Amino acid sequence: DATLAQVKTAKLNLIDLAGSERGAVTQNRGIRLVEGANINRSLLALGNCINALSGKTEATFVPYRDSKLTRLLKDSLGGNCNTVMITTVSPSHTSFEESINTLKYASRAKKIKN
């Protein structure tokens, strides 16, 4: 009797979202400014996917193809996966607005229904 071996596979995505990059606050110029704009574009695309998956919008289409980041996270966001989002906030009053926005972003991600 030949026994069949069962093989399980897993996929692990670790992605540092790097936070929003505000050009005026960071005073970045040139390549760094372009890099910050690309980070913001990816975060916006991820936010659109999160909104569509959490039922916040009436959209039935999830725009995974809008950025490389959302294409990488497609299985984690809308698939049969366990996903953890770790957020970091600052206790400083100078970072209050960014901390609130980060918590709102994470709260929307928590509402994703697959």
Residue, then its C-alpha position, 0 to 999 in steps of 0.5 A: d500500500a502506497t500512502l500519500a503524503q500531505v504537503k502544506t504550503a504557506k506564504l508569509n508577507l512582511i511589508d513595511l508601509a513606511g507611513s505617509e510621506r508629507g513633502a512639506v514636513t520632511q522637506n525632501r527634495g528630488i529623488r526622495l520627494v518622488e519616492g515619498a509620492n510613490i509611497n503615498r500612491s501605494l497607500l492610497a491604492l491599499g486604502n481603496c482596496i481596504n474600503a472595497l473589502s470592508g463594505k465601506t463603499e458600494a463597489t463590488f470591484v476591488p482595485y488590486r491592480d492599481s499598485k504593486l503593493t496591492r497586487l502583492l497583498k491580494d491574497s492576504l487581503g481578499g483570500n483565505c488568509n490570516t492577516v495581521m496589521i501592526t500599527t505604530v503611533s507616536p505619543s508626541h503632540t507634534s505627531f497627533e494628526e498622523s497618529i489619528n490617521t494611522l489608527k483610522y487606517a488600521s480600524r478600516a483594515k480591521k473591518i475587512k470581510n472575506 
